[in-house]
Amino acid sequence: MTGESVALDPIAIPTRSRTPFLGFRNVFRKEAMEWLRGRGALVVGIVSIGLAVFTTLLPFLQAATAPAGTPPLSRDPTVNVLLGWNGQSTAIVALLATMGLISTERDRGTLAWSLTNPVSPTSIIAGKFAAALLVFGAVGVVVPLAVSVVVAAFAYGALPDLAVVGRFTVLYLMVPAFFIAVMVAVGTGVKATAGIAAIGFLVLLAPPLLGAVLPVVNEISPTSIARWVSATATGQAASTLTLVGWVLSMTALAIGGKLVFDRQEF
Amino acid sequence: MTNAISTRALTKHYEGVQALTDLTLDVPAGSVYGFLGPNGAGKTTALKVLAGLARATSGSATINGIPVSAAGLHRSQLGYLAQDPRFYGWMTGRETLRYVARFRPSDSEREQRITKLLERVGIADAGDRPTSTYSGGMRQRLGIAQALVGRPAVILLDEPVSALDPIGRKHVLELMQELKGETTVFYSTHILDDVQRVSDHVAILDHGRLVKAAPTEVLLASFTHNMLRVVVAGATSETEGALRTLPGVTAATLASREGDASTYEVTTVEGAGADVQRAITRLAVDTGLTLISNAAETLDLETVFLRLIDQKEVAA
């Protein structure tokens, strides 16, 4: 420990204009690396690809198992590629994969350690959100849909409509974006991972239940965004209220998460 | 001398606990500043406020002239080592340093500096191993390296040696000494020996309040400069009285007697120490005493610390 000295001339002070996202790039890079080196991305990928292939081949399973006389499912490759994405499986996988994004780090003390560096709290939560969305979007949406396209092409003997699937893929990123944003925003204030998960599932399940008695909830709820994406990508009528609800919710989550996280002490 | 850290009436109140009260402190640039206090004195709270991990209830602080705030700008001037440092277990030691360094503006010498720092803290061999395999001592060393990797003007170390074995403790203290003049080291500890060994300044905190802040030498001298410890052989029952009558002496008491050697504590009036020492020498010659020692009393920091804490408790 008495080796050659390292020069420690104080460094330049960053300009104030960078302050809100001070250190964002480094946090983002670290988060993406953590997803890829850990098992998170692999597990999300395997589950999502498995579900996508399963739903793409559903007409074959139906034909093999349904009682005689049951009307057959469509053998349209595009329909079958998009078939499984209207449910809640992506939301559930997103909730489970990201519920500990902040709480785990808080528990193990690395969140406080990161915050002793020149990094703004906003950059921490924005970096976590952006990296989670990028990785989840890739392994939980883009790759499974790409695999589905290949599987459908072989299974149904025709290539799905790539323009529709492409449009759907891009728009569908709004689904994990919302649920990851919920987990990050809730994680800024709730310390227990179980509590964060409970709130996430409440957000997922409450709107459909409310919607049963108050139909307008289904229309404005950001949890309906998957249906909006599906309708928009396939050229069907879609309520603008759902998009507005999604945008407003994302804005509220971003502002709320920032305000809560700025008040945290470690 | 410019100040690397300045706090003004810094106060931190947690629900039901007054952790820090009106802490006003100036830490000179380039110093190794020991922040002393018993457990629960508020040392960690003060360091966390300075690092921006906790918000002050009132008061203000600057690091190298930049106000401490939640936005984190002041942390560009800062390296911080927590009491129990934690790192990402999947990163290697080298990657950990790279992660911290990347929060600062990039420079061409970064990788070279990382390698040198790993060598400097003695974990070069383990630099490419995941930190999850590190022992507590290695984590502490990595913690010091990561505090230094951004070339900060100030490093805050929270109990940097308390978890180390004697060899590790020695190495870290040596490193802290090497850093003198290179950067400002502000560290908390309750190990008084360490402060006396490496700190040129010391602040003592108790129950969240600053008891004393001074250069270490001045602090020690302030408790001893009016007191002489006189050891003579051949003393009689009249020696104590004779010492009391010397000009400039306000009190003289027999502290101990061991064989033929008697030890007296002689208190002098302010600034008369040297004259009294000469008078004692003359007295010894005139009365046939053998003067073994006639020196200003030296106290260690532990004694000073305990006296200060005791005084504060009596005053309270």
Interface residues (C-beta under 8 A of the other chain):
Chain A: M1 T2 G3 E4 S5 V6 A7 L8 D9 P10 I11 A12 I13 P14 R16 T19 L22 G23 R25 N26 R29 K30 E34 R37 G38 R108 G109 T110 A112 W113 L115 T116 N117 P118 V119 S120 P121 D262 E265 F266
Chain B: K48 A51 G52 L53 A54 R55 N64 I66 A70 A71 G72 L73 R75 S76 Q77 L78 Y80 A82 D84 P85 R86 F87 Y88 W90 Y99 V100 R102 F103 R104 P105 R113 K116 L117 E119 R120 V121 G122 R141 L148 G150 R151 P152 A153 H171 V172 E174 L175 E178 L179 E182 T183
